[in-house]
Amino acid sequence: MFQIPRMVCGTTLLSGCAALLYMGALFFVVLVSVLASSPKRRKDARATLGILVRRRTR
């Protein structure tokens, strides 16, 4: 019974770290899609961004 609070804390911390990592990747792709000098690189970054934030139908 004493392990449950420690597990919840660890799970919350791990989930938060994963969310920050994902947001960092999204931020980097957005920067590349806006600031890249070549049109091909901007197009590739926008396609990658579309894949990362794609919504699934329910």
Secondary structure as GFF3:
##gff-version 3
##sequence-region A 1 58
A	DSSP	alpha_helix	3	35	.	.	.	ID=ss1
A	DSSP	alpha_helix	39	52	.	.	.	ID=ss2
###
